Amino acid sequence: MEKLDESKFEQRLQLLALRISRELASAVTRLLRSGCLLDMPRVKPVVEDPESDKHRLVVLSEKIQNPDLSDIPEQVRNSLKQLCSVDVVPYMLTLGYSYWSAGHVAHLNIPDDLLIYKDVIAKVIYDKNYPRIQTVVNKVGAISNEFRVPKFEILAGKNDMVTEVKQYGATFKLDYGLVYWNSRLEHEHIRLVSLFKKGDVICDMFAGIGPFSVPAGQKGCIVYANDLNPDSVHYLKINAKINKVEDYIFTHNMDARVFMQNLMIAPDPEAKSQFAAANCSSEETVSANEHSMPNGNHNGTFCIPYPLSMLVSGELFLNSI
């Protein structure tokens, strides 16, 4: 079988961006949203500045080509200059294979008054999008199980709910029939992850398959990731390995309340003194059932020694989907 050359799908756009203080990102985007911001599906116009944590890059529309910003209406341009110092920089946007593909499963929520047409709707979606879409499903009933996993009926295509989706450079493998996934939360995932810094200790109580934990690991954070659903934890481990962050993510499978109670158990004074004397690094200071290994399911007592959390970041982030 001939191997697919994903590079053939790659498209590069040479754009302009404004380097601004991160505190002004919302105000600047509001000012430019009338035709001046980049407006492309699944591409965010505000991104991190690789040169500074204190700044953000606001990516301009492909219609804005002049570095003097003369393509922007004068009134908007003047308001922008009053708001902040304008630093125009080149920005290369690469749309790779992942941009044109979002998994092979089309997830529908057909309203009751259209259910009589569900097979026709599914056939049109399948026929017009194959082979990118190979399975069309519809959610059945309300979500009532403890894992928040919806029930689906397959309307067209193959009976295969295992797929891959991509967000902000990370690949996530999942089974739609076994785990919770909501692509509409992508902006919230990006917003929270942008707050993390290398060396932070992240506590993800409802980790799912890793939309917070994996990109946090990619930024060099130590992540304690928990989920009650064992299937979610299974795919979280897979995704940590796929994205090569398994050394940064410690997975747990338990109720979030028990997870937090165990996580915050304070070490005894002797352990603290031993820690201070040894001046241990983060790789040496985590205990779980006496030994804590990345991607191990820990069901017993474990803790982050207090001096470690202060040494690494001084902050403990808590997040919930």
C-alpha positions in Angstrom: 0.0 0.0 0.0 1.4 3.4 -0.9 2.0 5.7 2.1 0.0 8.9 2.3 2.3 11.9 2.0 0.8 14.3 4.5 3.1 17.1 3.4 1.0 17.4 0.2 -1.8 18.9 2.3 0.4 21.6 3.8 -0.3 25.2 3.1 1.7 28.2 4.4 0.4 31.7 4.8 2.7 34.6 5.3 0.8 37.0 7.6 1.4 39.9 9.9 0.8 40.0 13.7 0.8 42.6 16.4 3.0 41.9 19.4 1.2 43.4 22.4 1.1 43.1 26.2 -1.0 40.0 27.1 -3.2 42.2 29.3 -4.3 44.1 26.3 -5.2 41.0 24.1 -8.9 41.2 24.7 -9.2 44.9 24.1 -7.1 44.7 20.9 -9.1 41.8 19.4 -12.4 43.7 20.1 -11.0 46.7 18.3 -9.9 44.7 15.3 -12.7 42.1 15.0 -14.5 44.0 12.2 -12.5 42.4 9.3 -9.0 43.0 10.5 -8.4 39.8 12.5 -7.5 36.4 11.1 -10.8 34.6 10.6 -10.3 31.0 9.8 -12.1 27.9 11.1 -10.3 26.3 14.1 -7.5 28.8 14.0 -7.3 31.3 16.9 -6.2 34.8 16.1 -4.4 35.3 19.4 -1.4 33.1 20.1 1.5 32.9 22.5 4.6 35.0 21.7 7.6 32.5 21.6 9.9 35.3 22.6 8.1 36.5 25.7 5.6 35.2 28.2 4.5 38.8 28.9 3.3 39.3 25.3 0.8 37.8 22.9 0.7 37.9 19.1 -2.6 39.1 17.5 -2.7 37.6 14.0 -4.1 39.9 11.4 -6.3 39.0 8.4 -4.6 37.9 5.3 -6.0 41.0 3.7 -3.6 43.1 5.9 -0.3 43.0 3.9 1.3 46.4 4.6 3.6 46.6 7.7 2.5 50.2 8.2 -1.1 48.9 8.7 -2.4 51.3 6.0 -4.8 48.5 5.1 -6.6 49.0 8.4 -9.2 51.8 8.5 -7.8 55.0 9.8 -10.2 55.3 12.7 -9.3 51.8 13.9 -5.6 52.4 13.3 -5.7 55.6 15.4 -7.6 53.9 18.2 -5.1 51.1 18.2 -2.2 53.5 18.5 -3.9 55.2 21.4 -4.4 51.9 23.2 -0.9 50.5 22.9 2.5 50.7 21.3 2.2 49.0 17.9 4.9 46.4 17.1 4.2 44.7 13.7 6.0 41.4 13.2 5.8 38.7 10.4 3.9 35.6 11.3 4.0 32.3 9.4 0.8 30.2 9.7 1.2 26.6 8.6 -2.0 24.6 7.8 -0.9 21.0 7.9 -2.7 17.7 7.3 -4.3 17.9 10.7 -6.1 21.2 9.8 -8.0 19.4 7.0 -8.9 16.4 9.1 -10.9 16.2 12.4 -11.3 12.4 12.8 -13.6 10.2 10.8 -16.7 10.3 13.1 -19.4 12.9 12.4 -21.3 13.5 15.7 -24.9 14.8 15.2 -27.5 16.0 17.7 -30.6 15.8 15.5 -33.7 17.5 17.1 -36.8 15.5 17.7 -38.8 17.1 14.9 -36.2 16.0 12.3 -35.6 12.5 13.5 -37.9 11.1 10.8 -35.2 12.4 8.3 -32.2 11.1 10.3 -31.2 8.4 7.7 -31.4 10.9 4.8 -29.4 13.5 6.8 -26.7 10.9 7.6 -26.5 9.6 4.1 -26.0 13.1 2.6 -23.2 13.9 5.2 -21.6 10.5 4.6 -21.7 10.6 0.8 -20.5 14.2 0.5 -17.6 13.9 3.0 -16.3 10.4 2.4 -13.5 9.3 2.9 -12.8 12.0 5.5 -16.1 11.1 7.3 -16.5 7.3 7.6 -19.0 7.0 10.5 -22.1 9.2 11.1 -23.7 8.9 14.6 -26.5 10.6 16.4 -26.7 11.1 20.2 -29.6 9.2 21.8 -31.3 10.5 24.9 -29.8 12.5 27.8 -26.5 11.8 29.4 -27.3 9.9 32.6 -24.2 7.7 33.5 -21.6 8.7 36.0 -18.9 9.1 33.3 -20.9 11.7 31.2 -20.5 9.5 28.1 -23.4 9.9 25.7 -25.1 7.0 23.9 -25.0 7.0 20.1 -26.7 5.2 17.3 -24.8 4.7 14.1 -26.7 6.1 11.1 -24.2 5.6 8.3 -20.8 4.1 7.6 -18.7 1.6 9.6 -19.2 0.7 13.2 -15.9 2.2 14.4 -15.9 4.9 17.1 -12.2 4.9 17.7 -10.7 8.0 16.0 -8.1 10.7 16.4 -8.5 14.4 16.7 -5.9 17.2 16.8 -5.8 20.4 18.8 -3.0 23.0 19.1 -0.3 20.6 17.9 -1.4 17.6 20.1 -2.9 14.3 18.9 -5.7 12.7 20.9 -6.9 9.2 20.3 -10.3 8.3 21.7 -13.3 6.1 21.5 -16.4 8.2 21.2 -18.5 5.4 22.7 -16.5 5.1 25.9 -15.1 8.6 26.8 -16.3 12.2 27.0 -15.0 14.6 24.3 -16.4 18.0 23.3 -14.6 19.9 20.5 -16.4 23.1 21.4 -14.2 23.4 24.5 -11.1 23.9 22.4 -10.9 27.6 23.2 -11.1 27.0 26.9 -8.4 24.4 26.7 -6.1 26.9 24.9 -7.0 29.7 27.3 -6.1 27.7 30.4 -3.0 26.1 29.0 -1.7 29.5 28.0 -1.5 30.4 31.7 0.8 27.5 32.5 4.6 27.9 32.7 7.4 25.4 32.5 7.9 23.8 35.9 4.3 24.4 37.2 2.6 21.6 39.1 -0.8 21.1 37.5 -3.6 19.2 39.2 -6.3 18.1 36.7 -9.2 16.5 38.7 -11.3 15.7 35.6 -8.6 15.0 33.1 -10.6 12.9 30.5 -8.3 11.8 27.7 -5.9 14.7 28.3 -7.0 18.0 26.6 -5.5 20.0 29.5 -2.9 17.5 30.7 -1.1 16.7 27.5 -0.5 20.3 26.3 0.6 21.2 29.9 3.1 18.3 29.7 4.3 19.7 26.4 5.1 23.0 28.1 7.2 21.1 30.7 4.7 21.1 33.5 4.4 18.2 36.0 0.8 17.0 35.8 -1.3 15.0 38.3 -4.1 13.8 36.1 -7.2 12.0 37.4 -10.4 10.7 36.0 -13.1 8.4 37.3 -13.7 6.7 34.0 -11.1 4.0 33.5 -11.5 4.2 29.7 -10.6 7.9 29.8 -7.5 7.1 31.9 -6.6 4.3 29.4 -6.7 6.8 26.5 -5.0 9.5 28.6 -2.0 7.2 28.9 -2.0 6.5 25.2 -2.2 10.2 24.4 0.6 11.0 26.8 2.8 8.4 24.9 1.7 9.6 21.4 2.7 13.1 22.3 5.9 12.1 24.2 4.9 13.6 27.5 4.6 10.4 29.5 7.4 11.5 31.8 5.5 14.6 32.9 2.0 13.1 33.5 1.1 10.9 36.5 -2.3 9.3 36.0 -4.9 8.3 38.6 -8.3 6.6 38.4 -10.5 7.6 41.3 -13.2 9.9 42.5 -12.0 13.5 42.3 -12.7 14.2 46.0 -10.6 11.2 47.1 -7.9 12.2 44.6 -7.6 15.7 46.1 -7.8 14.5 49.7 -4.9 12.1 49.0 -2.9 14.5 46.9 -2.9 17.1 49.6 -1.8 14.8 52.5 1.0 16.7 54.2 4.3 14.7 54.6 5.4 14.1 58.2 8.1 16.3 59.7 10.8 13.7 59.2 10.1 13.6 55.5 10.2 17.4 55.3 13.6 17.5 57.0 14.9 14.8 54.7 13.7 16.7 51.7 15.3 19.9 52.8 18.6 18.1 53.6 18.7 16.3 50.2 17.5 19.4 48.2 15.9 16.9 45.8 14.8 17.5 42.3 11.2 17.1 41.1 12.0 13.7 39.6 12.9 12.4 43.0 10.3 13.8 45.3 6.9 12.3 44.3 5.6 9.4 46.3 2.6 7.1 45.5 2.3 3.8 47.3 6.0 4.3 48.1 6.9 4.5 44.4 5.3 6.7 41.8 5.9 6.1 38.1 4.6 8.1 35.2 1.3 6.7 33.7 0.7 4.4 36.6 -2.8 4.0 38.0 -2.4 5.0 41.7 -5.2 3.9 43.9 -3.6 4.2 47.3 -2.3 7.1 49.4 0.1 9.6 47.6 1.3 13.1 48.2 3.2 16.0 46.8 5.7 17.1 49.6 5.0 20.7 50.4 8.5 22.0 49.8 8.4 20.4 46.3 5.3 22.3 45.2 6.8 25.5 46.4 10.2 24.7 44.8 8.7 23.9 41.4 6.2 26.7 41.0 4.7 28.1 44.2 1.2 27.5 42.7 -1.2 24.7 42.4 -3.6 25.0 39.4 -7.0 23.3 39.7 -9.1 23.0 36.6 -12.4 21.4 35.7 -14.0 20.8 32.3 
